[in-house]
C-alpha cells in the first residue's frame, strides 16, 4: 500500500515540478553544464562529478528538489544514483511514518507522456511501474535504458521529503544521453558552392546545345 501511494505521489510531484521549471537555475560548467536545478541552494556538484541534492528535516513541510535537462531525439539513457536517509533525532528508521523520503527518476516527453524509471528510498531501489525491488538500499545503482526510440523530452531526478524530520540526500553521477544524429543544415557557404556548381552545369549545357545548333 505504501509503495502504491508512493507511485501516485511521484506522478503528482513530477507534474507540479514540471510546471515550476520556469523558476529553475541552470548549472554553468562542469559535467552537469546546462542542467536545471531548483532550488539552486540545495544542489551541489562535487569535483568528483557527483551531484548531491540535500534536504534537511522539516516539521510540517513537503519539499522537492529536482535536477533536470531537456534533450532531443533520445534513444538511450544511463546513470548512477544513490540515496541516503538519516535522522538528526537519533530515532530508529523503523519508526519513520508517512511515505518515506525518496529519490525518483522520470522522463517526460514533449508530448506529455511520463515514464517513471525508478524510485529509491530506505527500502531499496524499485521499478515504479511494477513496484518490484531491483537493488538494496545504500548502494550506488547503475541503470541503462536503450528503448526510448529517439523521442524528445526532459530527464528528471527528483528528491522528495515528506516533512518527517529525517534528512535525505539524492546522489547522481555518470549521466549519459544518446541522442539520434540528425542531418545537419547546410552552411550558407556550402549552399553557395552547390548553387554555383548547378549554374555552371546549366551554362555549360546551354553552350553545348548552342554549339550543336550552329553546326
KEKE-3310 file (N, C-alpha, C; in steps of 0.2 Angstrom, whole numbers, plus 5000, padded with zeros to 4 digits):
npx = (5004:5010:5020:5011:5005:5016:5020:5009:5010:5023:5020:5011:5020:5030:5022:5019:5032:5036:5028:5034:5046:5050:5056:5068:5086:5100:5114:5131:5145:5156:5152:5138:5134:5123:5111:5096:5092:5082:5078:5092:5101:5100:5107:5123:5138:5151:5169:5171:5162:5149:5132:5124:5109:5101:5091:5086:5078:5061:5047:5033:5032:5032:5044:5052:5066:5074:5083:5086:5086:5083:5081:5084:5078:5081:5088:5094:5098:5109:5114:5120:5114:5111:5105:5103:5097:5094:5094:5092:5087:5091:5083:5076:5076:5065:5054:5050:5037:5023:5025:5040:5055:5062:5070:5067:5067:5063:5056:5050:5041:5040:5027:5020:5020:5023:5037:5040:5055:5063:5062:5069:5072:5073:5070:5076:5080:5068:5057:5046:5035:5031:5033:5043:5057:5073:5086:5097:5095:5107:5117:5126:5117:5117:5109:5104:5095:5088:5078:5071:5068:5071:5065:5059:5062:5062:5073:5072:5078:5072:5072:5062:5055:5046:5043:5046:5055:5067:5083:5088:5097:5100:5110:5118:5127:5138:5129:5123:5118:5111:5109:5099:5107:5105:5102:5113:5110:5114:5128:5128:5139:5141:5129:5130:5141:5136:5125:5132:5139:5128:5123:5134:5135:5122:5125:5135:5129:5120:5129:5134:5122:5120:5131:5130:5118:5123:5131)
npy = (4994:5006:5008:5009:5021:5029:5029:5035:5048:5051:5054:5065:5074:5075:5082:5094:5099:5100:5110:5121:5124:5135:5143:5138:5136:5137:5126:5131:5126:5112:5094:5094:5104:5116:5109:5110:5116:5116:5120:5131:5132:5120:5110:5103:5102:5091:5089:5077:5074:5071:5075:5082:5082:5089:5088:5095:5091:5094:5100:5102:5102:5099:5095:5097:5094:5096:5090:5093:5091:5095:5085:5081:5069:5057:5041:5032:5031:5032:5030:5033:5031:5036:5035:5043:5041:5049:5053:5066:5066:5055:5043:5027:5021:5013:5018:5028:5038:5040:5042:5036:5047:5050:5046:5050:5045:5051:5052:5064:5066:5077:5076:5074:5062:5052:5043:5034:5030:5024:5022:5026:5023:5021:5008:5002:5000:5002:4997:5008:5006:4992:4990:4981:4976:4980:4982:4984:4995:5008:5007:5012:5013:5007:5011:5007:5012:5008:5009:5020:5026:5037:5049:5066:5075:5078:5074:5069:5070:5068:5073:5069:5075:5071:5079:5073:5075:5069:5069:5069:5063:5064:5056:5059:5053:5051:5053:5049:5053:5047:5054:5054:5056:5069:5075:5088:5105:5113:5124:5142:5145:5132:5130:5140:5136:5124:5129:5137:5128:5121:5131:5133:5121:5121:5132:5127:5116:5123:5130:5120:5115:5126:5126:5115:5118:5128:5121)
npz = (5000:5004:4994:4983:4986:4985:4972:4966:4972:4967:4953:4955:4960:4950:4940:4946:4948:4935:4931:4937:4931:4925:4935:4937:4940:4929:4928:4927:4918:4921:4923:4923:4916:4909:4914:4924:4940:4955:4971:4968:4979:4986:4979:4975:4966:4966:4965:4960:4951:4956:4958:4972:4980:4993:5007:5022:5038:5040:5049:5046:5032:5014:5004:4988:4978:4962:4948:4932:4913:4896:4881:4864:4853:4860:4862:4871:4888:4902:4919:4936:4953:4970:4987:5002:5018:5033:5051:5062:5075:5081:5080:5078:5061:5058:5065:5057:5049:5038:5020:5014:5013:4997:4981:4965:4948:4932:4915:4905:4890:4876:4871:4882:4888:4902:4909:4922:4929:4940:4958:4974:4990:5008:5008:4997:4980:4967:4954:4947:4939:4941:4954:4959:4968:4964:4968:4983:4997:5000:4991:4976:4962:4945:4929:4913:4899:4884:4875:4871:4858:4851:4856:4860:4875:4893:4906:4923:4939:4955:4972:4985:5000:5015:5026:5038:5047:5045:5037:5020:5006:4988:4976:4961:4947:4932:4921:4905:4889:4874:4859:4844:4829:4818:4801:4797:4795:4780:4778:4774:4765:4759:4753:4744:4736:4730:4723:4714:4707:4701:4693:4684:4678:4671:4662:4655:4648:4641:4632:4625:4618:4610:4602:4595:4588:4580:4571)
capx = (5000:5014:5023:5006:5004:5022:5019:5004:5013:5028:5017:5009:5026:5033:5018:5020:5038:5037:5025:5038:5053:5052:5060:5074:5093:5104:5121:5136:5152:5156:5149:5131:5133:5116:5106:5092:5091:5078:5082:5100:5105:5100:5111:5130:5142:5157:5174:5171:5157:5143:5128:5121:5103:5101:5086:5086:5072:5055:5042:5026:5033:5034:5049:5055:5072:5075:5089:5083:5088:5079:5085:5081:5079:5084:5087:5096:5100:5112:5116:5121:5111:5112:5101:5105:5091:5096:5089:5095:5085:5094:5077:5077:5072:5059:5049:5048:5030:5021:5029:5047:5059:5064:5073:5063:5070:5057:5057:5043:5042:5037:5020:5017:5020:5028:5039:5044:5060:5064:5062:5075:5071:5076:5068:5080:5078:5062:5054:5039:5029:5029:5035:5047:5063:5078:5093:5096:5097:5114:5122:5125:5113:5118:5104:5104:5088:5090:5072:5067:5066:5073:5060:5062:5059:5066:5075:5071:5080:5068:5072:5056:5055:5039:5042:5045:5061:5073:5086:5089:5102:5100:5116:5118:5133:5139:5123:5125:5112:5112:5104:5100:5110:5100:5105:5114:5108:5120:5130:5127:5145:5140:5124:5133:5145:5132:5121:5136:5140:5122:5123:5139:5132:5117:5128:5139:5125:5117:5134:5134:5117:5120:5136:5127:5113:5127:5133)
capy = (5000:5012:5008:5012:5028:5032:5029:5041:5054:5053:5057:5072:5078:5077:5086:5100:5101:5102:5117:5126:5124:5142:5146:5134:5140:5132:5125:5133:5122:5105:5088:5095:5110:5116:5106:5115:5114:5120:5127:5130:5131:5113:5106:5105:5097:5090:5089:5070:5074:5069:5080:5080:5085:5088:5091:5095:5090:5100:5098:5102:5104:5094:5099:5093:5096:5092:5091:5091:5093:5093:5083:5080:5063:5052:5034:5029:5035:5028:5035:5030:5035:5033:5038:5042:5044:5049:5055:5071:5065:5048:5039:5021:5022:5009:5022:5033:5037:5043:5039:5038:5051:5045:5049:5047:5047:5050:5055:5067:5068:5083:5075:5074:5055:5052:5037:5033:5025:5020:5026:5024:5025:5017:5000:5000:5003:4998:4999:5012:5003:4986:4990:4976:4979:4978:4983:4986:5002:5010:5006:5015:5009:5009:5009:5008:5012:5008:5008:5026:5027:5044:5054:5072:5076:5080:5069:5072:5067:5072:5071:5071:5075:5071:5083:5069:5077:5065:5072:5064:5065:5060:5057:5057:5054:5047:5053:5049:5053:5046:5057:5052:5061:5072:5078:5095:5111:5116:5131:5146:5144:5126:5131:5145:5132:5120:5133:5140:5122:5119:5136:5132:5115:5123:5136:5123:5113:5128:5132:5114:5115:5132:5125:5110:5121:5131:5116)
capz = (5000:5004:4988:4978:4987:4983:4964:4964:4974:4962:4947:4956:4961:4943:4937:4949:4947:4928:4930:4940:4928:4924:4941:4938:4938:4925:4930:4922:4919:4924:4920:4923:4912:4906:4918:4928:4947:4959:4972:4967:4985:4989:4975:4975:4961:4968:4960:4958:4946:4959:4960:4978:4981:5000:5011:5029:5041:5041:5053:5043:5025:5009:5000:4982:4974:4956:4943:4925:4907:4891:4876:4858:4850:4865:4861:4877:4894:4908:4925:4943:4958:4977:4991:5009:5023:5040:5056:5066:5081:5083:5081:5073:5055:5058:5067:5052:5047:5032:5015:5015:5008:4991:4975:4959:4941:4927:4909:4902:4883:4874:4870:4889:4891:4908:4910:4929:4928:4946:4964:4978:4997:5013:5007:4992:4973:4964:4947:4949:4935:4944:4961:4960:4971:4960:4972:4990:5000:5002:4986:4970:4957:4938:4925:4906:4896:4877:4871:4871:4852:4848:4857:4864:4882:4899:4911:4930:4946:4960:4978:4989:5008:5017:5032:5044:5052:5043:5032:5015:5000:4982:4973:4954:4943:4926:4917:4898:4885:4867:4855:4837:4824:4813:4796:4798:4790:4776:4780:4768:4760:4756:4748:4738:4731:4727:4719:4709:4703:4697:4687:4679:4673:4666:4657:4650:4644:4636:4627:4621:4614:4606:4598:4591:4583:4575:4566)
cpx = (5004:5017:5018:5005:5010:5022:5014:5007:5019:5025:5014:5015:5029:5029:5019:5027:5039:5034:5030:5045:5055:5057:5067:5081:5097:5111:5126:5143:5151:5152:5141:5130:5127:5110:5103:5092:5086:5076:5089:5104:5105:5104:5118:5133:5149:5163:5175:5166:5150:5139:5124:5115:5102:5095:5087:5079:5067:5050:5035:5027:5034:5038:5052:5061:5073:5081:5086:5087:5084:5084:5081:5083:5083:5083:5089:5099:5103:5114:5117:5117:5112:5107:5103:5099:5094:5092:5094:5093:5087:5088:5078:5073:5066:5053:5046:5041:5029:5025:5036:5050:5061:5067:5070:5067:5064:5059:5050:5044:5038:5029:5016:5016:5025:5030:5043:5049:5062:5063:5067:5073:5074:5075:5072:5078:5072:5059:5047:5033:5027:5030:5039:5054:5069:5085:5091:5098:5104:5119:5121:5122:5114:5112:5105:5097:5090:5084:5068:5065:5067:5068:5063:5058:5064:5067:5075:5074:5077:5069:5066:5057:5048:5038:5042:5051:5067:5076:5087:5094:5100:5106:5116:5125:5133:5132:5125:5119:5114:5107:5105:5103:5106:5105:5107:5112:5114:5122:5129:5133:5144:5135:5126:5137:5141:5128:5125:5138:5134:5122:5128:5138:5127:5120:5132:5135:5122:5122:5134:5128:5117:5126:5134:5122:5117:5129:5128)
cpy = (5006:5013:5011:5019:5032:5034:5035:5047:5056:5056:5064:5076:5080:5082:5093:5103:5104:5109:5122:5127:5131:5145:5143:5138:5135:5132:5127:5129:5116:5100:5089:5102:5110:5113:5111:5112:5119:5117:5126:5129:5124:5108:5108:5099:5097:5089:5082:5069:5071:5075:5078:5084:5084:5092:5090:5094:5096:5096:5097:5104:5098:5097:5094:5097:5093:5095:5089:5094:5091:5090:5081:5073:5058:5045:5030:5033:5030:5033:5030:5035:5032:5037:5037:5045:5043:5052:5060:5070:5058:5044:5033:5023:5018:5013:5028:5032:5040:5039:5041:5043:5047:5050:5046:5049:5046:5054:5058:5069:5074:5083:5074:5067:5054:5044:5037:5028:5021:5025:5023:5027:5020:5009:4998:5003:4999:5001:5002:5009:4996:4985:4984:4979:4976:4979:4985:4993:5003:5009:5010:5010:5012:5007:5011:5007:5013:5008:5014:5028:5033:5049:5060:5073:5078:5075:5072:5068:5071:5069:5074:5070:5075:5075:5079:5070:5072:5069:5067:5067:5061:5062:5055:5058:5050:5047:5053:5048:5052:5049:5055:5058:5063:5075:5086:5099:5113:5123:5135:5145:5137:5127:5135:5141:5127:5123:5135:5134:5120:5125:5135:5126:5117:5128:5132:5119:5117:5130:5126:5114:5120:5130:5119:5113:5125:5127:5114)
cpz = (5000:4998:4983:4979:4985:4975:4963:4966:4969:4956:4949:4957:4954:4940:4940:4948:4940:4927:4932:4937:4926:4929:4942:4937:4935:4928:4925:4923:4922:4921:4919:4920:4908:4909:4922:4935:4950:4966:4971:4974:4988:4984:4974:4970:4964:4963:4957:4953:4949:4960:4966:4979:4989:5003:5018:5032:5041:5045:5050:5036:5021:5004:4994:4980:4968:4952:4937:4919:4901:4885:4870:4855:4854:4863:4867:4882:4899:4913:4931:4948:4965:4981:4998:5013:5030:5045:5061:5074:5085:5085:5076:5067:5054:5061:5062:5049:5040:5026:5015:5011:5003:4985:4969:4953:4936:4921:4906:4895:4882:4873:4877:4892:4896:4909:4917:4929:4934:4952:4969:4985:5002:5012:5001:4985:4970:4958:4949:4945:4938:4951:4964:4963:4967:4963:4979:4992:5002:4997:4980:4965:4950:4934:4918:4903:4888:4872:4870:4863:4849:4850:4861:4870:4887:4904:4918:4935:4951:4967:4982:4996:5010:5024:5038:5048:5050:5037:5026:5009:4994:4978:4966:4951:4937:4922:4909:4894:4878:4863:4848:4833:4819:4807:4797:4793:4786:4778:4773:4763:4756:4751:4742:4733:4727:4722:4713:4704:4698:4691:4682:4675:4668:4660:4652:4646:4639:4630:4622:4616:4609:4600:4593:4586:4578:4569:4561)
residu = (UNK:UNK:UNK:UNK:UNK:UNK:UNK:UNK:UNK:UNK:UNK:UNK:UNK:UNK:UNK:UNK:UNK:UNK:UNK:UNK:UNK:UNK:UNK:UNK:UNK:UNK:UNK:UNK:UNK:UNK:UNK:UNK:UNK:UNK:UNK:UNK:UNK:UNK:UNK:UNK:UNK:UNK:UNK:UNK:UNK:UNK:UNK:UNK:UNK:UNK:UNK:UNK:UNK:UNK:UNK:UNK:UNK:UNK:UNK:UNK:UNK:UNK:UNK:UNK:UNK:UNK:UNK:UNK:UNK:UNK:UNK:UNK:UNK:UNK:UNK:UNK:UNK:UNK:UNK:UNK:UNK:UNK:UNK:UNK:UNK:UNK:UNK:UNK:UNK:UNK:UNK:UNK:UNK:UNK:UNK:UNK:UNK:UNK:UNK:UNK:UNK:UNK:UNK:UNK:UNK:UNK:UNK:UNK:UNK:UNK:UNK:UNK:UNK:UNK:UNK:UNK:UNK:UNK:UNK:UNK:UNK:UNK:UNK:UNK:UNK:UNK:UNK:UNK:UNK:UNK:UNK:UNK:UNK:UNK:UNK:UNK:UNK:UNK:UNK:UNK:UNK:UNK:UNK:UNK:UNK:UNK:UNK:UNK:UNK:UNK:UNK:UNK:UNK:UNK:UNK:UNK:UNK:UNK:UNK:UNK:UNK:UNK:UNK:UNK:UNK:UNK:UNK:UNK:UNK:UNK:UNK:UNK:UNK:UNK:UNK:UNK:UNK:UNK:UNK:UNK:UNK:UNK:UNK:UNK:UNK:UNK:UNK:UNK:UNK:UNK:UNK:UNK:UNK:UNK:UNK:UNK:UNK:UNK:UNK:UNK:UNK:UNK:UNK:UNK:UNK:UNK:UNK:UNK:UNK:UNK:UNK:UNK:UNK:UNK:UNK)
# end
